[in-house]
């Protein structure tokens, strides 16, 4: 078995987490990353820090830019693993044409029918937690990371794991609640999200309001749990016609650079050293409602 420290150096990403296949026991075929590669011995989550400057123009209200939540270019790690003689399958689902509508084998889900939660795998590996706003957070970067998932038959020691006695990353400040001009995040009572033996207080999020948000929300791809393109039809807080993952409770757009996400970045810097010479929030935040009358 490859030691975790050795694999982390091999991968070369800002965040590297490895979860044992046992962490996904009991999940349905459509929710388990092991369905991608049934002989996998390790589930790997990689993370890359999103530069704070990506959020700067959105914070200033000058240039709309999307902070991507998901890694798709993990080819270097895949090749490194395969040079060792093992196989590796990155999780990069796509809307492939003429795919079968039925499972190819009993007990599987249909091709490209996965609702895998990358965030669940990241929590299982000990990389971070889910904040009150429902977004994944790490001790190093708060919400500022892109995540990617791959499965491999290379046996890797699980890690890093959650340090004993570590305080919650999200301090339930509810700045995200106060920052949303659409009141899309409920101030309470919080629902308890149980993931891999841990519990996270999460506010109710109105996906219909998020869909219409003009304050930095973006779409990425509906094929990842918790993501959607904004033009998809929404019903009951999820993409219409699709089953919600048990972990996300309904699909939500990319909110990293939205008013809630940027409020989280500003508050995170008050309690964590980030190394930047000036604070992220320099001027009062801005915000619009989609029903707000336009100025003449």
ZIZIKA-V582724 format. One record per residue. RES is the residue in three letters. PSI is psi in whole degrees, 0 to 359 (none if undefined). OMEGA is omega as a letter, one per 30 degrees, with the letter a starting at -180 (NA if undefined). Layout:
res = [RES,RES]
psi = [PSI,PSI]
omega = [OMEGA,OMEGA]
This chain:
res = [UNK,UNK,UNK,UNK,UNK,UNK,UNK,UNK,UNK,UNK,UNK,UNK,UNK,UNK,UNK,UNK,UNK,UNK,UNK,UNK,UNK,UNK,UNK,UNK,UNK,UNK,UNK,UNK,UNK,UNK,UNK,UNK,UNK,UNK,UNK,UNK,UNK,UNK,UNK,UNK,UNK,UNK,UNK,UNK,UNK,UNK,UNK,UNK,UNK,UNK,UNK,UNK,UNK,UNK,UNK,UNK,UNK,UNK,UNK,UNK,UNK,UNK,UNK,UNK,UNK,UNK,UNK,UNK,UNK,UNK,UNK,UNK,UNK,UNK,UNK,UNK,UNK,UNK,UNK,UNK,UNK,UNK,UNK,UNK,UNK,UNK,UNK,UNK,UNK,UNK,UNK,UNK,UNK,UNK,UNK,UNK,UNK,UNK,UNK,UNK,UNK,UNK,UNK,UNK,UNK,UNK,UNK,UNK,UNK,UNK,UNK,UNK,UNK,UNK,UNK,UNK,UNK,UNK,UNK,UNK,UNK,UNK,UNK,UNK,UNK,UNK,UNK,UNK,UNK,UNK,UNK,UNK,UNK,UNK,UNK,UNK,UNK,UNK,UNK,UNK,UNK,UNK,UNK,UNK,UNK,UNK,UNK,UNK,UNK,UNK,UNK,UNK,UNK,UNK,UNK,UNK,UNK,UNK,UNK,UNK,UNK,UNK,UNK,UNK,UNK,UNK,UNK,UNK,UNK,UNK,UNK,UNK,UNK,UNK,UNK,UNK,UNK,UNK,UNK,UNK,UNK,UNK,UNK,UNK,UNK,UNK,UNK,UNK,UNK,UNK,UNK,UNK,UNK,UNK,UNK,UNK,UNK,UNK,UNK,UNK,UNK,UNK,UNK,UNK,UNK,UNK,UNK,UNK,UNK,UNK,UNK,UNK,UNK,UNK,UNK,UNK,UNK,UNK,UNK,UNK,UNK,UNK,UNK,UNK,UNK,UNK,UNK,UNK,UNK,UNK,UNK,UNK,UNK,UNK,UNK,UNK,UNK,UNK,UNK,UNK,UNK,UNK,UNK,UNK,UNK,UNK,UNK,UNK,UNK,UNK,UNK,UNK,UNK,UNK,UNK,UNK,UNK,UNK,UNK,UNK,UNK,UNK,UNK,UNK,UNK,UNK,UNK,UNK,UNK,UNK,UNK,UNK,UNK,UNK,UNK,UNK,UNK,UNK,UNK,UNK,UNK,UNK,UNK,UNK,UNK,UNK,UNK,UNK,UNK,UNK,UNK,UNK,UNK,UNK,UNK,UNK]
psi = [131,129,147,316,319,318,322,318,323,319,315,22,163,323,132,119,144,127,146,149,332,340,344,15,138,350,153,159,325,345,346,128,341,342,336,326,90,337,9,143,345,142,120,134,126,146,140,129,133,122,141,332,338,329,349,311,329,321,323,348,29,325,121,124,148,127,106,132,337,139,134,338,73,24,326,317,318,314,323,319,318,335,338,356,12,162,158,131,110,149,95,71,150,160,75,142,152,38,146,143,356,155,147,341,151,140,356,168,166,154,136,20,19,146,53,134,109,324,322,315,323,321,317,328,354,19,334,206,176,128,175,329,356,3,152,138,147,159,330,318,3,236,0,67,151,141,149,155,142,155,144,154,5,118,121,138,128,148,168,346,166,124,140,134,7,132,153,142,316,122,16,36,335,23,328,323,312,334,340,115,342,2,44,343,124,136,351,169,146,147,152,119,116,114,121,49,3,158,134,123,123,134,151,133,127,101,333,321,318,325,326,4,127,19,28,0,146,159,152,284,135,354,354,138,131,12,156,158,144,340,356,146,131,138,129,44,29,165,127,135,359,147,136,145,144,340,332,346,24,148,144,148,175,114,11,315,6,178,320,316,317,328,323,319,314,318,322,323,340,340,357,138,123,348,357,146,336,151,155,315,106,325,161,142,154,166,144,154,146,340,9,129,141,144,146,none]
omega = [l,l,a,a,l,l,l,l,l,a,l,l,l,l,l,l,l,l,l,l,a,l,a,l,l,l,l,l,a,a,a,l,l,l,l,a,a,a,a,l,a,l,a,l,l,l,l,l,l,a,a,l,l,a,a,a,l,l,l,a,a,a,a,l,a,l,a,a,a,l,l,a,a,a,a,l,l,a,l,l,a,l,l,l,a,l,a,a,l,a,l,a,l,a,a,a,l,l,l,l,l,l,l,l,l,l,l,l,a,l,a,l,a,l,a,l,l,l,l,l,l,l,a,l,l,a,a,a,l,a,a,a,l,l,a,a,l,l,a,a,a,l,a,l,l,a,l,a,l,l,a,l,l,l,a,l,l,l,g,a,a,l,l,l,a,l,l,l,l,a,l,a,a,l,l,l,a,a,a,l,a,a,a,l,a,l,l,f,a,l,a,l,a,a,l,l,l,a,a,l,a,l,l,a,l,a,l,l,l,a,a,a,l,a,l,l,l,l,l,l,a,a,l,l,a,a,l,l,a,a,l,a,a,l,a,l,l,l,a,l,a,l,l,l,l,a,a,l,a,a,l,l,l,a,a,a,l,a,a,a,a,l,l,l,a,a,a,a,l,a,a,l,a,l,l,a,l,l,l,a,a,a,l,a,l,l,l,l,l,l,a,l,l,l,l,NA]
